[in-house]
Amino acid sequence: MLSRVYLVTFTLGLTLSCLPHLVVADPVTTSQHWPSFRGVNAKGISEGYTLPVTWDGPSSKNIAWKTPIPGLAHSSPIVWGDRIYVTSAESSQANPYLRVGLYGESPEHPEAFEHEFVTYCLNKKDGKILWRRVAYKGIPKVKRHIKATHANCTPATNGDMVVSFFGSHGLYAYDMDGKLLWKKDLGYFDAGPPRSDSLQWGFASSPVIHDNMVIVQCAARNVSFITALNIKDGAEVWRTSREVYPGWGTPTVLADKRHPQVITNGFKHIGGYDLHTGKPLWHLRGGGDIPVPTPIVAHDLIFITNAHGGQSPVYAIHASAKGDINLAHDQTSNEHIAWSHMKIGNYMQTPLVYGPHLYCCRDSGILACYEAKTGKKQYRKRLASGVGFTSSPVAGNNKIYFTSEEGDVYVLKTGSDYELLARNKLGEICMSTPAISEGRLYFRTQHHVMAIGK
């Protein structure tokens, strides 16, 4: 039996007025598009509208709409304009087996029967399904963990096309009306724990789009690399091999003119790569050997966390970092790392920087708040006991939303003091990270996509 911390889930995302209010102009946070995992640059923030505080899924109180989606998936919904896109893995099983919670076993689930790997497009206003496209049909090439699915990767869009990634089953690009533009076989990914060749858990890294490139991070036992593909036809622009343990994180693009780079989590190699060539810029050996959280950028710092394997670090890295930036023994900072803590990191959730604060929530529900620029602790509280937290937090309108695997959403007021505003029920299991757009939250639960807010 593997330890509980070996249990990997995938990852890899209220009824107040929706009238806009004045906010400080910010082209990132005020965008009402939510184009990829955790929105623009994985920041997880959407401003410009009043966001809902209370609702109840079972009674449909303050639920704008709820649309059934067949199959099983942990991919998050994305939003562009008046459309929502989401993926699923569908089979003849009416209720595919899924076990959530905090437990020690790490069994896989082979499911040696035919599946359809599907992309859906929904109307954002009423949830009506506009189109459905099958990317691949067949027996899954890899097994999944009983807490995972065969559709863990969140799609990405730039407003001209939608890209869906199904790991070993390929990468698919559609126009916004569902016409297949191109597809790419990136190979077979033996995704599973690094020290147990007999187990497979499935694949979860999501694609991101920047300018004319689709960027994909692939970390498996048999092969590891990061690559950029031409968005027009899927042709390879660059590819860089990585010596890393298997991981399920999504890369982040830092596109400023001073330090343009693609940032990746890892164990043997946390690093930044030149955005245009893939050339390594800096590297750091991580503490947790099963990296899941996505890097985020704020205050000219790169925040990276992981857990498992004896350490659970958080690093605040200067965007100007170059070369080997590893800390010397007993160091917590150097010229490249502004600050670090070795015991506060997340295993599953991507952290959140909102205003001056960094929020880190462990899979056990322990939430900690720090000053983002200094690492000074503000508070540490437990959201809940005995339940898991895999969904990453999102925020806006001075509120942060943390979702448990059981579908309870904890709404917190932002700031240096802990203040719980509400605890709301979705009424279903929820492992994915929600999206935010124009005053609504969009949740992907076990059986539905639902819109919360007026």
N, C-alpha and C positions, 0 to 999 in steps of 0.2 A: 504494500500500500504506500502510495506517495503521500507526502505531507500535504496539509490543506493548502499551503501557499503555492504548491505546484498546480493547483486547480486554476486553469486559465479559462476565462470566459471572454466573449468578444462583443472585441470592442474592436477600441481597434480599436446620439439623440433622441375663480379668476374672472371675474365678471365685472370689471370696471369699464368706464367709457373708453373707447378706442380713439377719442379725439387726440390729435397730436399736441404736444406741448413743446415749449422752447427748450432746446438743448444746445450745448456748445457744438458747433459744426465739426464733424469728424466723418470723412468719407468712408471710413471702415465701419464704425459702430452704428452710423445712421442708415446704412444700406438696409433695405427691406428684403433684399435677396439673401438667401442662406444657401450658398452654392456648393458646399461640400461638408465633410464631417466637422461639426461644431461651428459652421458658418465661415465667415471670411477669415482666412488664416488661422482657423481653429481657435479663434479668440473666445467664441461662445457668447458674444454680446450683441444685442440689438437695441438701439435707442430710438427715441423719437415718438413713442406712443406710451400711453398708460397701460401697464400690463395687469392681468387679472391676479387676484389673491386667493379666492376661494372657489371651489367647485366640488362636485361629487359625481364620479363616473357611474356608479350603480343606479342612481336615480336620474341621471342625465341633467342634473342641475348645472347650469352654466356651461353645458357642452353644446357647442355650435352645431357640430355634426360628427358622426361616427361611421366609418366605412369599413366593412369586413374585407380583409386581405387574406386569401388562402395561403397555406403553407406555413413555413417556419423561417424566421429571419431575425437577426439582431442588427441589421443595417438601419441607419437612421434616415429619416426623411430629409430631403433637401427642397429648397424653394427657389423658384425664379419667376418673378412677375406673378401671374395668377395661377401658376401650376406647381404641383408637388410631385416629386419623383421618389420612388422607393423600389427596392428589389425584394425578391422572395425566392425560396426553393420549395417547390410544390411537388407532392407525390400523391399516391392513392390513399395514404394514411390521413384519416380525417383529423386526428389529434396526434401529431408527431410527439414522441417522448421528449420531455424537457424537465430537468430537475434543477431548481434554483436553491439558493441558501448557502450557508457556511458549513461545508462538510469535508471529510478527509479523503474520500475516494476520488480517483481520477479515471473512471472507465470511459472508453470510447464507445461510439455507437455506429456500427458499420453501415446499416441501411443499404443492403445490396439489392436494391430494386430501383426502378426508373424514377428519375426526378426531372422536373422542368425548372430551369433557372431563368427567372422572369424579371422584367422591368415593367413597372406600372407608372402611368401618368394620371394624376387626379386634378380636378378643378379645386383650387384653393378655397373658393367661396362656399361650395356646398358639398365637397367630397366626392362628387360624381367621377367615376372612372372614365377617362377620356380615351386611353388606349392601353393595351397590354402586349408585350413582345417577349417571345421565348428566345433566349440566346442560345441555350444548349439543352439537349434532351438526351438522357442516358443515365446509367448507374454512376453515382458519384465516384470519382477517381481516388478520393481520400475519405477516411472515416472522420467523424466529428465527435467531440466531447459531448457528454449528455447535457452539459450546460451551454453548449454552443449550437450553431446551425451551419448549413451549407451556404448561407447568404449573409455573411458577417460584414462584408465590405460596403460602406456607404458610397453611393454613386456621386458623381461630380458634374457640374454644368458651368458653362460660361455664357449662357443665354442663346448660343447658336447650336450647341449640341450637348447631349447627355452621355456620359461615359460610365458604364457599369462593369465592375470587375468581379469575377467569380473564381479567382485563384487559379487552380490547375485547369479550370474549364474555360479560361480565356477572358480577354478584355474586349468590350463591345462599345462602339460609338454610334449613337443614333442622332438624327436631327430632332428638333423639338416636337415634331409630330410623329415620331416613332419610326422613321425610315432608317434602316441600317446603312451606315456610311462605310464602316470598315470594322474588321475584327482582327485580333492579334492573339496568337498562342504564345504565351511567355514561358511555357514549360510546365513541368510537374513539380509541385512543391510538397515535400514530405515534412509537413508542419506538425511538430510535437515536442515534448520535453527534451532538452538537450542530452540528458543522460539515460534515456529509455527509448531504445530504437523500436520497441514493440508497440508503442502507443502513438496514435495520431489524434490531434485535436481540431484540425481544420485551419483555414486561412482567414486572416482578418484585416490586413493592411488596405486602406482605402486609397484610391487615386486622388490626386489634386491637379488642378489645371492652372497654369500661369502663362499668359500671353498665348504663344502658339505651341505650347508643350503640355503633354500629359505626363505627370511624374508619378512613378510607382516605386515603392520600396518592397522588396521581396527578401524575406529572411526565413530560410528553412534549413533542415538538416542536410539536404543534399546540395543546396545552392543558395548563395546570398549575394544580392546586388541591388543597386539603385539605378534606375534608368529614366531617361526623358525621351518621349516619343513625339513625333510631329503630329499635331492635332488634326491636320487635314487628312492624313492617310495612315497613321500609325507607324510610319517609318522611324527607325531608331535614330535619335539625334546624338545621344551619348549614353554610355553604360559604364558604371564603375563597380568593380567587384568589392565585396566587403567580407572581412573575416569576423563573423559574429555568430552568436547563438541564435536559434530560432526566436522570432519576436513577432508581435502583432500590432506594432505601432504604425501610425500614419506619418509621413514626412510633413514638414512645414516649410513654406517658402518665405524667406525674408528678402523682399524685393527693393529695399532702399538702394540708392545709387552708391552709397559708401561701401556697403558690405553685402552685395547680392549673393544669396546662398540658399541651398537646400539643407535643412537641418534634420538629422535623424537620431532617434534613440537607439540604444544598443547596450550590450554588456561589454564585450571586448572592444567595441568601437562606437562610442557616442561621437558624432562629428558633424562638421559643416562641409559642404561641397559647393564649388563654384556653380552658380546657377546656369551658366551658359556652356560650360565644358565638362562638368562633373569632377573636376580636379579637386582632391582633398585639400581643405584649407586648415582645419584644426581637428584634433582628436583627443578623446578622454576615455579612459576605461571606467565603465560604470560599476555600480555596486550590486544592483539586482540583476540576476542572470536570466530573467524572463521579462524583458521590457515590453510594456504595453502602452503607457501614456504617450500622447503626442506632445512634442515640444511646442511651447508658446513663446511669443515675443511681446514684451511691454517694457516701457521705460528704458529702451535701448539695451535691454538685457534679454537673454535667452534662458527660459526656465525649463529645466529637464528633471524629471523624477522617475524612479522605478523602484521595484522592491523584489524581495526574495533572494535567498542565498546569503543571509547574514547581515546585509546592509539594506537600508532603504533611504537613499540619499535624495536631497534636493540641491541642485546646482543653479546658481544665478550667474550666467556667463556673459561677459561683455561681447557685444555683437562684433567687435573688432578682433576677437581672438584669432591667433595664428599658431600653427605648429602643435607641438606636444604641450597641452595645458594641464596635465595631471598635477594634482597637489602633492607636495612632499609630505612625509610622515608628520602627523599632528598639525598640518596646515588646514585652515578652513577657507583661505583665500590666497590669491596671488595676483599677478598683473593681469591675468585673463579671467579669473573667477572672482566676482565681487563678494560673494559669500556662499556658504554651503552648510548644510546640516546632514549628518549621516543617518539619522534615525527618525525622520519625519515624513518620508516619501510615500507616494501612492503606489499600489500594486496595479489596480485596474483603471481608475479614473484619471482623465486628463485634468490637471489643475486649472484654476481660473484666476486671472488677475483682473480685478475690477477696481478702478480708481487706484488708490495707493496701496491696496491690500492684495495679498496672495492667499487663496483658499485651497487647502489640500484636504480631501476627504478619503479616508481609507475604506477598503471594501467591507470592513466591520462597522462602518458608520461613525467613526471618530473623525470629527471635523476640527481642523486647526486653521487659524488665521494669523498671518504674519505681515509685517511691513515688507512690501515687495522690494524696495531698494536696499534694505538693510538686513532682512531676515529676522528682525526682532519680533518675538511672539506677542500676539495680542490676546488670544484666548484659545482654549482647547475644550471642546464639548462633544458629547456623544449624542448624535441625532436619534439613534434607536439601538436596541439590543436584540441580538439573535436573528437579525436579517442581514442580507448582503446588499452592497451598493456597487453596481457596475456602471450604470449610466453616468456620464460626465455632467457636471453642473453647467447651467447656462444662466445668463443674467441680463437685466435691463431695468430701467425705471427704478433704480435703487433696490432691486430685489434679486435674490439668487434662488434658483430652483434645484434641489437635490432629490433624485428619484431612487427609491429603493427597488430591489428586484421584485418585491411583492406588489409594487405599484402605488406605494404611498409617496406623495410628493411634499417635501418640506420647503416652505417658502420662508426665507430669511431676509431681514433687512440688512443692507450692507453697512459696513462700518467696523470699528475696532471693538465693539461690544456685541455679544451674542444676543440676538433678538429674533425669536421665532414668531412669524406673523400668522402662519396657518399650516395645518397638515391636512392634505386632501387625498382622496382615494381615486385612482383611475379605475379600479375594479378588475384589473387584469395584471398579469406578470408584465414587467417592463424592464428590458435589458438595454435598450437603445437610448441614445441621447436625443432629446427633443430639439425641434427647430423653433425659431421665433420669427414672425413676420407681421407687420402692421397690427400690433396689439394682440395677436393670438399666439398661443403655444400649440405646436403640432407634435403629438406623441405617437410613436409607433409601439403598440403593445403586442402581446402574443397573437391576438386575433384581429386587430383593427389598426387603422390610422384614425386619430381623433383630433378635432380642433377644439381648443378651450379658449373662451373669451367671446365677446359680442361679435 
